[in-house]
Amino acid sequence: MSVGTRDRPSAEERRAVEDLVCDMPGVRAGDLAFDEPWEIRAFALAVSAHKTGQFDWSQFQGALIASISAWEKENPGLDDPSWSYYEHWVAALEQVLGNQGVLLLDELDGRTLDVLAVPANRNHHEAHTEPIAVDPANRA
């Protein structure tokens, strides 16, 4: 099944993910679990896909470890500013869902280009809990 043909999550599934995120431990002073809104979305996608049986969590962990290990081999300095845990999170999620046949990577690349072609609005930096629609008529 490709992502393009999957039904939207039910209200119950959305509430379950939102509850999971809201139940996460509080942050320590100056320590943020998510630096950017897209990071919490990536987290929620992985949790939701796992909970709906799209993949086994150990598969995801293995892919995440492999992604981070490959980056560390190419970038031996751990203080490298290009480091992003959630970029590896997304890469691992793409790999696992691609391997399971849930996600068609060519389709993902096309949708990514569609999203990037839409100009950012004045609220693009704020987190939203509602699905985001991409209007093909609203391209840059």
N, CA, C and O atoms as CSV, one atom per row, in Angstrom:
chain,resi,resn,atom,element,x,y,z
A,1,MET,N,N,0.862,-1.175,0.000
A,1,MET,CA,C,0.000,0.000,0.000
A,1,MET,C,C,0.899,1.224,0.000
A,1,MET,O,O,1.844,1.294,0.786
A,2,SER,N,N,0.624,2.183,-0.860
A,2,SER,CA,C,1.426,3.406,-0.877
A,2,SER,C,C,0.786,4.447,0.017
A,2,SER,O,O,-0.397,4.372,0.350
A,3,VAL,N,N,1.601,5.425,0.399
A,3,VAL,CA,C,1.108,6.477,1.281
A,3,VAL,C,C,-0.021,7.241,0.625
A,3,VAL,O,O,-0.953,7.672,1.304
A,4,GLY,N,N,0.045,7.418,-0.690
A,4,GLY,CA,C,-0.972,8.185,-1.386
A,4,GLY,C,C,-2.356,7.554,-1.346
A,4,GLY,O,O,-3.357,8.249,-1.527
A,5,THR,N,N,-2.427,6.250,-1.112
A,5,THR,CA,C,-3.731,5.583,-1.119
A,5,THR,C,C,-4.234,5.264,0.280
A,5,THR,O,O,-5.333,4.727,0.423
A,6,ARG,N,N,-3.476,5.574,1.299
A,6,ARG,CA,C,-3.870,5.249,2.677
A,6,ARG,C,C,-4.916,6.232,3.156
A,6,ARG,O,O,-4.827,7.431,2.890
A,7,ASP,N,N,-5.905,5.720,3.861
A,7,ASP,CA,C,-6.911,6.593,4.464
A,7,ASP,C,C,-6.264,7.452,5.532
A,7,ASP,O,O,-5.225,7.104,6.093
A,8,ARG,N,N,-6.897,8.574,5.799
A,8,ARG,CA,C,-6.408,9.449,6.868
A,8,ARG,C,C,-6.601,8.760,8.207
A,8,ARG,O,O,-7.498,7.932,8.361
A,9,PRO,N,N,-5.751,9.105,9.184
A,9,PRO,CA,C,-5.928,8.491,10.505
A,9,PRO,C,C,-7.275,8.883,11.100
A,9,PRO,O,O,-7.787,9.977,10.865
A,10,SER,N,N,-7.819,7.980,11.859
A,10,SER,CA,C,-9.095,8.265,12.515
A,10,SER,C,C,-8.872,9.264,13.640
A,10,SER,O,O,-7.741,9.508,14.059
A,11,ALA,N,N,-9.956,9.829,14.117
A,11,ALA,CA,C,-9.871,10.769,15.238
A,11,ALA,C,C,-9.277,10.069,16.452
A,11,ALA,O,O,-8.524,10.672,17.215
A,12,GLU,N,N,-9.615,8.806,16.627
A,12,GLU,CA,C,-9.083,8.042,17.762
A,12,GLU,C,C,-7.566,7.862,17.638
A,12,GLU,O,O,-6.841,8.007,18.622
A,13,GLU,N,N,-7.088,7.547,16.427
A,13,GLU,CA,C,-5.646,7.400,16.215
A,13,GLU,C,C,-4.922,8.720,16.451
A,13,GLU,O,O,-3.857,8.748,17.067
A,14,ARG,N,N,-5.500,9.805,15.962
A,14,ARG,CA,C,-4.883,11.129,16.171
A,14,ARG,C,C,-4.817,11.461,17.653
A,14,ARG,O,O,-3.790,11.937,18.137
A,15,ARG,N,N,-5.905,11.212,18.379
A,15,ARG,CA,C,-5.909,11.486,19.823
A,15,ARG,C,C,-4.855,10.644,20.531
A,15,ARG,O,O,-4.192,11.122,21.451
A,16,ALA,N,N,-4.699,9.396,20.107
A,16,ALA,CA,C,-3.712,8.514,20.743
A,16,ALA,C,C,-2.297,9.065,20.572
A,16,ALA,O,O,-1.506,9.054,21.515
A,17,VAL,N,N,-1.981,9.545,19.373
A,17,VAL,CA,C,-0.651,10.125,19.147
A,17,VAL,C,C,-0.501,11.421,19.930
A,17,VAL,O,O,0.537,11.652,20.551
A,18,GLU,N,N,-1.528,12.270,19.906
A,18,GLU,CA,C,-1.459,13.522,20.660
A,18,GLU,C,C,-1.317,13.248,22.154
A,18,GLU,O,O,-0.575,13.947,22.843
A,19,ASP,N,N,-2.026,12.233,22.661
A,19,ASP,CA,C,-1.898,11.866,24.075
A,19,ASP,C,C,-0.487,11.385,24.384
A,19,ASP,O,O,0.083,11.721,25.422
A,20,LEU,N,N,0.070,10.589,23.466
A,20,LEU,CA,C,1.427,10.093,23.661
A,20,LEU,C,C,2.415,11.251,23.757
A,20,LEU,O,O,3.270,11.276,24.643
A,21,VAL,N,N,2.294,12.200,22.848
A,21,VAL,CA,C,3.196,13.354,22.860
A,21,VAL,C,C,2.985,14.181,24.119
A,21,VAL,O,O,3.955,14.614,24.742
A,22,CYS,N,N,1.744,14.405,24.499
A,22,CYS,CA,C,1.455,15.214,25.691
A,22,CYS,C,C,1.905,14.521,26.973
A,22,CYS,O,O,2.194,15.187,27.968
A,23,ASP,N,N,1.967,13.188,26.959
A,23,ASP,CA,C,2.389,12.440,28.142
A,23,ASP,C,C,3.897,12.277,28.244
A,23,ASP,O,O,4.395,11.671,29.193
A,24,MET,N,N,4.626,12.814,27.273
A,24,MET,CA,C,6.082,12.705,27.339
A,24,MET,C,C,6.585,13.456,28.565
A,24,MET,O,O,5.966,14.427,28.999
A,25,PRO,N,N,7.708,13.007,29.123
A,25,PRO,CA,C,8.235,13.692,30.304
A,25,PRO,C,C,8.518,15.157,30.010
A,25,PRO,O,O,8.843,15.531,28.883
A,26,GLY,N,N,8.389,15.966,31.029
A,26,GLY,CA,C,8.675,17.386,30.885
A,26,GLY,C,C,10.138,17.625,30.564
A,26,GLY,O,O,10.994,16.781,30.829
A,27,VAL,N,N,10.409,18.767,29.999
A,27,VAL,CA,C,11.786,19.094,29.639
A,27,VAL,C,C,12.496,19.753,30.809
A,27,VAL,O,O,11.888,20.409,31.655
A,28,ARG,N,N,13.793,19.555,30.821
A,28,ARG,CA,C,14.608,20.247,31.812
A,28,ARG,C,C,14.827,21.670,31.326
A,28,ARG,O,O,14.694,21.942,30.132
A,29,ALA,N,N,15.154,22.561,32.213
A,29,ALA,CA,C,15.382,23.962,31.849
A,29,ALA,C,C,16.426,24.031,30.737
A,29,ALA,O,O,17.526,23.496,30.870
A,30,GLY,N,N,16.069,24.695,29.644
A,30,GLY,CA,C,16.989,24.872,28.528
A,30,GLY,C,C,17.142,23.655,27.633
A,30,GLY,O,O,17.946,23.690,26.701
A,31,ASP,N,N,16.409,22.592,27.874
A,31,ASP,CA,C,16.530,21.363,27.095
A,31,ASP,C,C,15.208,21.097,26.386
A,31,ASP,O,O,14.193,20.839,27.033
A,32,LEU,N,N,15.221,21.159,25.070
A,32,LEU,CA,C,14.008,20.939,24.292
A,32,LEU,C,C,14.070,19.577,23.611
A,32,LEU,O,O,15.093,19.219,23.026
A,33,ALA,N,N,12.996,18.830,23.683
A,33,ALA,CA,C,12.940,17.542,23.002
A,33,ALA,C,C,12.858,17.746,21.488
A,33,ALA,O,O,13.411,16.958,20.721
A,34,PHE,N,N,12.178,18.788,21.071
A,34,PHE,CA,C,12.004,19.081,19.652
A,34,PHE,C,C,12.402,20.530,19.411
A,34,PHE,O,O,11.863,21.448,20.030
A,35,ASP,N,N,13.350,20.720,18.508
A,35,ASP,CA,C,13.791,22.078,18.197
A,35,ASP,C,C,12.906,22.744,17.151
A,35,ASP,O,O,12.771,23.968,17.130
A,36,GLU,N,N,12.309,21.941,16.293
A,36,GLU,CA,C,11.509,22.462,15.181
A,36,GLU,C,C,10.183,21.710,15.111
A,36,GLU,O,O,10.106,20.550,15.516
A,37,PRO,N,N,9.139,22.363,14.599
A,37,PRO,CA,C,7.836,21.693,14.486
A,37,PRO,C,C,7.878,20.400,13.664
A,37,PRO,O,O,7.163,19.451,13.983
A,38,TRP,N,N,8.699,20.347,12.619
A,38,TRP,CA,C,8.746,19.141,11.792
A,38,TRP,C,C,9.272,17.942,12.577
A,38,TRP,O,O,8.950,16.802,12.241
A,39,GLU,N,N,10.070,18.175,13.609
A,39,GLU,CA,C,10.624,17.069,14.373
A,39,GLU,C,C,9.537,16.317,15.142
A,39,GLU,O,O,9.549,15.087,15.194
A,40,ILE,N,N,8.613,17.045,15.728
A,40,ILE,CA,C,7.523,16.374,16.454
A,40,ILE,C,C,6.602,15.647,15.466
A,40,ILE,O,O,6.027,14.611,15.799
A,41,ARG,N,N,6.466,16.187,14.265
A,41,ARG,CA,C,5.665,15.498,13.247
A,41,ARG,C,C,6.331,14.182,12.855
A,41,ARG,O,O,5.666,13.155,12.715
A,42,ALA,N,N,7.661,14.224,12.677
A,42,ALA,CA,C,8.400,13.008,12.325
A,42,ALA,C,C,8.282,11.968,13.438
A,42,ALA,O,O,8.120,10.777,13.175
A,43,PHE,N,N,8.365,12.428,14.669
A,43,PHE,CA,C,8.209,11.536,15.819
A,43,PHE,C,C,6.827,10.888,15.800
A,43,PHE,O,O,6.699,9.672,15.948
A,44,ALA,N,N,5.803,11.704,15.617
A,44,ALA,CA,C,4.427,11.202,15.621
A,44,ALA,C,C,4.182,10.235,14.468
A,44,ALA,O,O,3.481,9.238,14.640
A,45,LEU,N,N,4.748,10.514,13.298
A,45,LEU,CA,C,4.587,9.607,12.162
A,45,LEU,C,C,5.165,8.231,12.468
A,45,LEU,O,O,4.538,7.210,12.187
A,46,ALA,N,N,6.361,8.208,13.044
A,46,ALA,CA,C,6.996,6.924,13.349
A,46,ALA,C,C,6.190,6.149,14.387
A,46,ALA,O,O,5.964,4.949,14.230
A,47,VAL,N,N,5.765,6.820,15.428
A,47,VAL,CA,C,4.991,6.150,16.477
A,47,VAL,C,C,3.674,5.623,15.909
A,47,VAL,O,O,3.283,4.490,16.187
A,48,SER,N,N,2.999,6.440,15.121
A,48,SER,CA,C,1.719,6.035,14.543
A,48,SER,C,C,1.888,4.854,13.583
A,48,SER,O,O,1.105,3.905,13.612
A,49,ALA,N,N,2.915,4.923,12.735
A,49,ALA,CA,C,3.146,3.829,11.788
A,49,ALA,C,C,3.462,2.528,12.526
A,49,ALA,O,O,3.007,1.458,12.123
A,50,HIS,N,N,4.225,2.619,13.586
A,50,HIS,CA,C,4.528,1.423,14.376
A,50,HIS,C,C,3.262,0.883,15.048
A,50,HIS,O,O,2.998,-0.319,15.012
A,51,LYS,N,N,2.491,1.770,15.654
A,51,LYS,CA,C,1.291,1.332,16.382
A,51,LYS,C,C,0.247,0.727,15.453
A,51,LYS,O,O,-0.564,-0.089,15.892
A,52,THR,N,N,0.250,1.108,14.180
A,52,THR,CA,C,-0.706,0.535,13.230
A,52,THR,C,C,-0.134,-0.689,12.516
A,52,THR,O,O,-0.729,-1.194,11.563
A,53,GLY,N,N,1.022,-1.163,12.981
A,53,GLY,CA,C,1.586,-2.397,12.450
A,53,GLY,C,C,2.341,-2.269,11.147
A,53,GLY,O,O,2.563,-3.272,10.468
A,54,GLN,N,N,2.742,-1.070,10.777
A,54,GLN,CA,C,3.459,-0.883,9.519
A,54,GLN,C,C,4.883,-1.437,9.581
A,54,GLN,O,O,5.446,-1.817,8.554
A,55,PHE,N,N,5.467,-1.486,10.784
A,55,PHE,CA,C,6.805,-2.038,10.960
A,55,PHE,C,C,7.020,-2.396,12.423
A,55,PHE,O,O,6.305,-1.932,13.311
A,56,ASP,N,N,8.020,-3.230,12.645
A,56,ASP,CA,C,8.418,-3.597,13.997
A,56,ASP,C,C,9.409,-2.550,14.505
A,56,ASP,O,O,10.284,-2.108,13.759
A,57,TRP,N,N,9.276,-2.156,15.761
A,57,TRP,CA,C,10.111,-1.075,16.296
A,57,TRP,C,C,11.598,-1.417,16.211
A,57,TRP,O,O,12.420,-0.522,16.016
A,58,SER,N,N,11.956,-2.688,16.354
A,58,SER,CA,C,13.373,-3.061,16.275
A,58,SER,C,C,13.942,-2.799,14.883
A,58,SER,O,O,15.127,-2.495,14.747
A,59,GLN,N,N,13.106,-2.914,13.843
A,59,GLN,CA,C,13.551,-2.572,12.491
A,59,GLN,C,C,13.906,-1.087,12.420
A,59,GLN,O,O,14.930,-0.702,11.855
A,60,PHE,N,N,13.046,-0.276,13.000
A,60,PHE,CA,C,13.276,1.166,12.996
A,60,PHE,C,C,14.541,1.509,13.784
A,60,PHE,O,O,15.360,2.313,13.339
A,61,GLN,N,N,14.691,0.896,14.949
A,61,GLN,CA,C,15.884,1.153,15.760
A,61,GLN,C,C,17.152,0.803,14.984
A,61,GLN,O,O,18.120,1.563,15.001
A,62,GLY,N,N,17.147,-0.334,14.311
A,62,GLY,CA,C,18.308,-0.747,13.522
A,62,GLY,C,C,18.625,0.240,12.411
A,62,GLY,O,O,19.788,0.571,12.181
A,63,ALA,N,N,17.588,0.710,11.722
A,63,ALA,CA,C,17.789,1.682,10.646
A,63,ALA,C,C,18.293,3.013,11.200
A,63,ALA,O,O,19.136,3.662,10.582
A,64,LEU,N,N,17.784,3.420,12.357
A,64,LEU,CA,C,18.231,4.667,12.986
A,64,LEU,C,C,19.697,4.560,13.403
A,64,LEU,O,O,20.481,5.481,13.172
A,65,ILE,N,N,20.060,3.448,14.011
A,65,ILE,CA,C,21.454,3.233,14.417
A,65,ILE,C,C,22.368,3.239,13.195
A,65,ILE,O,O,23.446,3.832,13.230
A,66,ALA,N,N,21.945,2.583,12.114
A,66,ALA,CA,C,22.756,2.536,10.894
A,66,ALA,C,C,22.937,3.928,10.298
A,66,ALA,O,O,24.031,4.276,9.855
A,67,SER,N,N,21.873,4.724,10.286
A,67,SER,CA,C,21.956,6.080,9.741
A,67,SER,C,C,22.915,6.943,10.556
A,67,SER,O,O,23.740,7.663,9.994
A,68,ILE,N,N,22.803,6.868,11.868
A,68,ILE,CA,C,23.681,7.659,12.740
A,68,ILE,C,C,25.124,7.177,12.617
A,68,ILE,O,O,26.043,7.993,12.563
A,69,SER,N,N,25.331,5.873,12.573
A,69,SER,CA,C,26.688,5.323,12.451
A,69,SER,C,C,27.350,5.768,11.155
A,69,SER,O,O,28.526,6.129,11.148
A,70,ALA,N,N,26.596,5.742,10.057
A,70,ALA,CA,C,27.145,6.185,8.770
A,70,ALA,C,C,27.540,7.655,8.835
A,70,ALA,O,O,28.590,8.039,8.319
A,71,TRP,N,N,26.712,8.475,9.463
A,71,TRP,CA,C,27.021,9.900,9.593
A,71,TRP,C,C,28.275,10.095,10.438
A,71,TRP,O,O,29.136,10.905,10.095
A,72,GLU,N,N,28.382,9.358,11.542
A,72,GLU,CA,C,29.541,9.495,12.428
A,72,GLU,C,C,30.833,9.100,11.726
A,72,GLU,O,O,31.879,9.694,11.986
A,73,LYS,N,N,30.780,8.105,10.839
A,73,LYS,CA,C,31.977,7.708,10.087
A,73,LYS,C,C,32.412,8.815,9.138
A,73,LYS,O,O,33.608,9.043,8.951
A,74,GLU,N,N,31.448,9.501,8.539
A,74,GLU,CA,C,31.758,10.582,7.602
A,74,GLU,C,C,32.082,11.892,8.303
A,74,GLU,O,O,32.736,12.753,7.714
A,75,ASN,N,N,31.648,12.063,9.530
A,75,ASN,CA,C,31.813,13.305,10.288
A,75,ASN,C,C,32.335,12.977,11.683
A,75,ASN,O,O,31.562,12.933,12.640
A,76,PRO,N,N,33.647,12.747,11.805
A,76,PRO,CA,C,34.172,12.299,13.098
A,76,PRO,C,C,34.043,13.318,14.232
A,76,PRO,O,O,34.079,12.927,15.398
A,77,GLY,N,N,33.896,14.599,13.931
A,77,GLY,CA,C,33.742,15.599,14.986
A,77,GLY,C,C,32.318,15.625,15.496
A,77,GLY,O,O,31.399,15.958,14.748
A,78,LEU,N,N,32.118,15.279,16.755
A,78,LEU,CA,C,30.761,15.227,17.295
A,78,LEU,C,C,30.149,16.601,17.494
A,78,LEU,O,O,28.955,16.707,17.773
A,79,ASP,N,N,30.941,17.653,17.356
A,79,ASP,CA,C,30.412,19.010,17.509
A,79,ASP,C,C,30.009,19.620,16.169
A,79,ASP,O,O,29.829,20.834,16.071
A,80,ASP,N,N,29.868,18.802,15.154
A,80,ASP,CA,C,29.520,19.277,13.815
A,80,ASP,C,C,28.127,19.897,13.833
A,80,ASP,O,O,27.171,19.247,14.257
A,81,PRO,N,N,27.994,21.151,13.375
A,81,PRO,CA,C,26.682,21.813,13.407
A,81,PRO,C,C,25.655,21.211,12.443
A,81,PRO,O,O,24.466,21.513,12.549
A,82,SER,N,N,26.091,20.370,11.514
A,82,SER,CA,C,25.128,19.768,10.584
A,82,SER,C,C,24.391,18.585,11.214
A,82,SER,O,O,23.480,18.027,10.603
A,83,TRP,N,N,24.775,18.204,12.422
A,83,TRP,CA,C,24.131,17.073,13.105
A,83,TRP,C,C,22.667,17.368,13.392
A,83,TRP,O,O,22.331,18.435,13.906
A,84,SER,N,N,21.799,16.426,13.059
A,84,SER,CA,C,20.382,16.529,13.385
A,84,SER,C,C,19.849,15.122,13.652
A,84,SER,O,O,19.745,14.303,12.739
A,85,TYR,N,N,19.520,14.857,14.893
A,85,TYR,CA,C,18.983,13.549,15.270
A,85,TYR,C,C,17.739,13.224,14.449
A,85,TYR,O,O,17.584,12.100,13.973
A,86,TYR,N,N,16.861,14.197,14.283
A,86,TYR,CA,C,15.597,13.914,13.608
A,86,TYR,C,C,15.741,13.785,12.098
A,86,TYR,O,O,14.854,13.222,11.456
A,87,GLU,N,N,16.821,14.283,11.508
A,87,GLU,CA,C,17.071,13.975,10.099
A,87,GLU,C,C,17.378,12.486,9.955
A,87,GLU,O,O,16.961,11.852,8.986
A,88,HIS,N,N,18.105,11.934,10.919
A,88,HIS,CA,C,18.370,10.491,10.911
A,88,HIS,C,C,17.088,9.715,11.212
A,88,HIS,O,O,16.862,8.639,10.659
A,89,TRP,N,N,16.263,10.261,12.079
A,89,TRP,CA,C,14.973,9.655,12.407
A,89,TRP,C,C,14.140,9.512,11.130
A,89,TRP,O,O,13.579,8.449,10.862
A,90,VAL,N,N,14.066,10.587,10.350
A,90,VAL,CA,C,13.288,10.574,9.106
A,90,VAL,C,C,13.906,9.608,8.098
A,90,VAL,O,O,13.188,8.853,7.442
A,91,ALA,N,N,15.235,9.627,7.970
A,91,ALA,CA,C,15.899,8.709,7.034
A,91,ALA,C,C,15.604,7.255,7.409
A,91,ALA,O,O,15.344,6.427,6.536
A,92,ALA,N,N,15.645,6.949,8.699
A,92,ALA,CA,C,15.352,5.586,9.156
A,92,ALA,C,C,13.894,5.220,8.877
A,92,ALA,O,O,13.602,4.105,8.445
A,93,LEU,N,N,12.992,6.151,9.124
A,93,LEU,CA,C,11.571,5.903,8.876
A,93,LEU,C,C,11.316,5.664,7.388
A,93,LEU,O,O,10.578,4.749,7.023
A,94,GLU,N,N,11.926,6.485,6.532
A,94,GLU,CA,C,11.780,6.290,5.090
A,94,GLU,C,C,12.291,4.916,4.677
A,94,GLU,O,O,11.644,4.214,3.900
A,95,GLN,N,N,13.457,4.534,5.200
A,95,GLN,CA,C,14.042,3.247,4.837
A,95,GLN,C,C,13.141,2.093,5.255
A,95,GLN,O,O,12.874,1.192,4.459
A,96,VAL,N,N,12.677,2.116,6.486
A,96,VAL,CA,C,11.855,1.016,6.995
A,96,VAL,C,C,10.528,0.935,6.240
A,96,VAL,O,O,10.112,-0.150,5.834
A,97,LEU,N,N,9.867,2.066,6.052
A,97,LEU,CA,C,8.587,2.047,5.339
A,97,LEU,C,C,8.780,1.674,3.875
A,97,LEU,O,O,7.921,1.020,3.284
A,98,GLY,N,N,9.896,2.084,3.288
A,98,GLY,CA,C,10.210,1.690,1.918
A,98,GLY,C,C,10.443,0.192,1.811
A,98,GLY,O,O,9.937,-0.457,0.895
A,99,ASN,N,N,11.206,-0.354,2.745
A,99,ASN,CA,C,11.481,-1.797,2.752
A,99,ASN,C,C,10.210,-2.619,2.956
A,99,ASN,O,O,10.099,-3.731,2.439
A,100,GLN,N,N,9.263,-2.082,3.699
A,100,GLN,CA,C,8.002,-2.786,3.966
A,100,GLN,C,C,7.011,-2.636,2.806
A,100,GLN,O,O,5.971,-3.295,2.786
A,101,GLY,N,N,7.333,-1.772,1.847
A,101,GLY,CA,C,6.427,-1.532,0.733
A,101,GLY,C,C,5.281,-0.599,1.070
A,101,GLY,O,O,4.332,-0.475,0.296
A,102,VAL,N,N,5.360,0.055,2.209
A,102,VAL,CA,C,4.318,0.986,2.645
A,102,VAL,C,C,4.508,2.333,1.967
A,102,VAL,O,O,3.542,3.038,1.676
A,103,LEU,N,N,5.750,2.677,1.722
A,103,LEU,CA,C,6.101,3.983,1.176
A,103,LEU,C,C,6.842,3.780,-0.131
A,103,LEU,O,O,7.831,3.049,-0.183
A,104,LEU,N,N,6.370,4.418,-1.177
A,104,LEU,CA,C,7.063,4.375,-2.455
A,104,LEU,C,C,8.008,5.572,-2.490
A,104,LEU,O,O,7.565,6.720,-2.537
A,105,LEU,N,N,9.318,5.298,-2.467
A,105,LEU,CA,C,10.294,6.372,-2.322
A,105,LEU,C,C,10.249,7.363,-3.480
A,105,LEU,O,O,10.469,8.556,-3.269
A,106,ASP,N,N,9.970,6.900,-4.698
A,106,ASP,CA,C,9.834,7.831,-5.824
A,106,ASP,C,C,8.642,8.756,-5.612
A,106,ASP,O,O,8.709,9.947,-5.913
A,107,GLU,N,N,7.551,8.197,-5.090
A,107,GLU,CA,C,6.363,9.004,-4.796
A,107,GLU,C,C,6.678,10.027,-3.704
A,107,GLU,O,O,6.245,11.177,-3.775
A,108,LEU,N,N,7.428,9.603,-2.705
A,108,LEU,CA,C,7.826,10.515,-1.631
A,108,LEU,C,C,8.664,11.664,-2.178
A,108,LEU,O,O,8.449,12.819,-1.811
A,109,ASP,N,N,9.615,11.355,-3.051
A,109,ASP,CA,C,10.447,12.411,-3.631
A,109,ASP,C,C,9.590,13.412,-4.402
A,109,ASP,O,O,9.816,14.619,-4.314
A,110,GLY,N,N,8.616,12.922,-5.151
A,110,GLY,CA,C,7.723,13.810,-5.893
A,110,GLY,C,C,6.891,14.690,-4.978
A,110,GLY,O,O,6.743,15.887,-5.226
A,111,ARG,N,N,6.349,14.100,-3.920
A,111,ARG,CA,C,5.544,14.884,-2.962
A,111,ARG,C,C,6.409,15.900,-2.223
A,111,ARG,O,O,5.958,17.005,-1.920
A,112,THR,N,N,7.655,15.522,-1.934
A,112,THR,CA,C,8.570,16.459,-1.278
A,112,THR,C,C,8.781,17.677,-2.158
A,112,THR,O,O,8.749,18.808,-1.673
A,113,LEU,N,N,8.997,17.459,-3.439
A,113,LEU,CA,C,9.163,18.585,-4.364
A,113,LEU,C,C,7.897,19.433,-4.425
A,113,LEU,O,O,7.981,20.659,-4.505
A,114,ASP,N,N,6.722,18.796,-4.387
A,114,ASP,CA,C,5.462,19.545,-4.373
A,114,ASP,C,C,5.372,20.445,-3.145
A,114,ASP,O,O,5.001,21.614,-3.248
A,115,VAL,N,N,5.711,19.895,-1.990
A,115,VAL,CA,C,5.634,20.679,-0.750
A,115,VAL,C,C,6.633,21.828,-0.782
A,115,VAL,O,O,6.302,22.949,-0.396
A,116,LEU,N,N,7.846,21.558,-1.237
A,116,LEU,CA,C,8.869,22.606,-1.266
A,116,LEU,C,C,8.558,23.703,-2.275
A,116,LEU,O,O,9.062,24.819,-2.149
A,117,ALA,N,N,7.734,23.401,-3.273
A,117,ALA,CA,C,7.379,24.400,-4.277
A,117,ALA,C,C,6.344,25.398,-3.766
A,117,ALA,O,O,6.163,26.458,-4.364
A,118,VAL,N,N,5.671,25.074,-2.677
A,118,VAL,CA,C,4.643,25.961,-2.117
A,118,VAL,C,C,5.325,26.983,-1.217
A,118,VAL,O,O,6.081,26.610,-0.320
A,119,PRO,N,N,5.066,28.267,-1.446
A,119,PRO,CA,C,5.714,29.276,-0.601
A,119,PRO,C,C,5.256,29.163,0.854
A,119,PRO,O,O,4.104,28.838,1.143
A,120,ALA,N,N,6.186,29.440,1.748
A,120,ALA,CA,C,5.855,29.417,3.180
A,120,ALA,C,C,4.879,30.543,3.486
A,120,ALA,O,O,4.995,31.642,2.946
A,121,ASN,N,N,3.917,30.260,4.357
A,121,ASN,CA,C,2.999,31.323,4.762
A,121,ASN,C,C,3.519,31.959,6.045
A,121,ASN,O,O,4.566,31.559,6.555
A,122,ARG,N,N,2.822,32.912,6.550
A,122,ARG,CA,C,3.322,33.628,7.717
A,122,ARG,C,C,3.332,32.772,8.975
A,122,ARG,O,O,3.971,33.144,9.959
A,123,ASN,N,N,2.647,31.646,8.969
A,123,ASN,CA,C,2.611,30.771,10.140
A,123,ASN,C,C,3.366,29.460,9.923
A,123,ASN,O,O,3.168,28.502,10.671
A,124,HIS,N,N,4.228,29.410,8.910
A,124,HIS,CA,C,4.885,28.148,8.569
A,124,HIS,C,C,5.793,27.620,9.675
A,124,HIS,O,O,6.086,26.425,9.711
A,125,HIS,N,N,6.235,28.475,10.560
A,125,HIS,CA,C,7.158,28.064,11.620
A,125,HIS,C,C,6.439,27.568,12.876
A,125,HIS,O,O,7.095,27.139,13.825
A,126,GLU,N,N,5.123,27.619,12.900
A,126,GLU,CA,C,4.356,27.200,14.071
A,126,GLU,C,C,3.886,25.755,13.914
A,126,GLU,O,O,3.549,25.313,12.816
A,127,ALA,N,N,3.872,25.034,15.026
A,127,ALA,CA,C,3.384,23.651,15.000
A,127,ALA,C,C,1.867,23.637,14.849
A,127,ALA,O,O,1.172,24.476,15.424
A,128,HIS,N,N,1.360,22.690,14.080
A,128,HIS,CA,C,-0.078,22.532,13.876
A,128,HIS,C,C,-0.435,21.078,14.146
A,128,HIS,O,O,0.344,20.178,13.830
A,129,THR,N,N,-1.594,20.844,14.722
A,129,THR,CA,C,-2.024,19.465,14.957
A,129,THR,C,C,-2.943,18.959,13.855
A,129,THR,O,O,-3.235,17.764,13.794
A,130,GLU,N,N,-3.398,19.842,12.992
A,130,GLU,CA,C,-4.267,19.435,11.892
A,130,GLU,C,C,-3.422,19.062,10.675
A,130,GLU,O,O,-2.313,19.575,10.519
A,131,PRO,N,N,-3.926,18.178,9.808
A,131,PRO,CA,C,-3.184,17.825,8.592
A,131,PRO,C,C,-2.942,19.052,7.724
A,131,PRO,O,O,-3.729,19.998,7.721
A,132,ILE,N,N,-1.855,19.014,7.003
A,132,ILE,CA,C,-1.488,20.123,6.131
A,132,ILE,C,C,-1.847,19.741,4.703
A,132,ILE,O,O,-1.459,18.674,4.225
A,133,ALA,N,N,-2.580,20.600,4.028
A,133,ALA,CA,C,-2.939,20.368,2.632
A,133,ALA,C,C,-1.990,21.158,1.746
A,133,ALA,O,O,-1.660,22.305,2.047
A,134,VAL,N,N,-1.558,20.550,0.666
A,134,VAL,CA,C,-0.705,21.223,-0.298
A,134,VAL,C,C,-1.553,21.487,-1.527
A,134,VAL,O,O,-2.026,20.558,-2.181
A,135,ASP,N,N,-1.739,22.758,-1.834
A,135,ASP,CA,C,-2.550,23.169,-2.972
A,135,ASP,C,C,-1.630,23.362,-4.172
A,135,ASP,O,O,-0.837,24.303,-4.185
A,136,PRO,N,N,-1.717,22.484,-5.195
A,136,PRO,CA,C,-0.836,22.608,-6.359
A,136,PRO,C,C,-0.967,23.954,-7.068
A,136,PRO,O,O,-0.038,24.377,-7.756
A,137,ALA,N,N,-2.091,24.627,-6.914
A,137,ALA,CA,C,-2.281,25.921,-7.571
A,137,ALA,C,C,-1.526,27.035,-6.855
A,137,ALA,O,O,-1.401,28.135,-7.392
A,138,ASN,N,N,-1.030,26.774,-5.672
A,138,ASN,CA,C,-0.365,27.798,-4.868
A,138,ASN,C,C,1.147,27.598,-4.890
A,138,ASN,O,O,1.776,27.514,-3.835
A,139,ARG,N,N,1.723,27.523,-6.062
A,139,ARG,CA,C,3.173,27.307,-6.199
A,139,ARG,C,C,3.886,28.639,-6.345
A,139,ARG,O,O,3.304,29.643,-6.756
A,140,ALA,N,N,5.158,28.615,-5.996
A,140,ALA,CA,C,5.984,29.832,-6.092
A,140,ALA,C,C,6.173,30.233,-7.540
A,140,ALA,O,O,6.837,31.230,-7.823
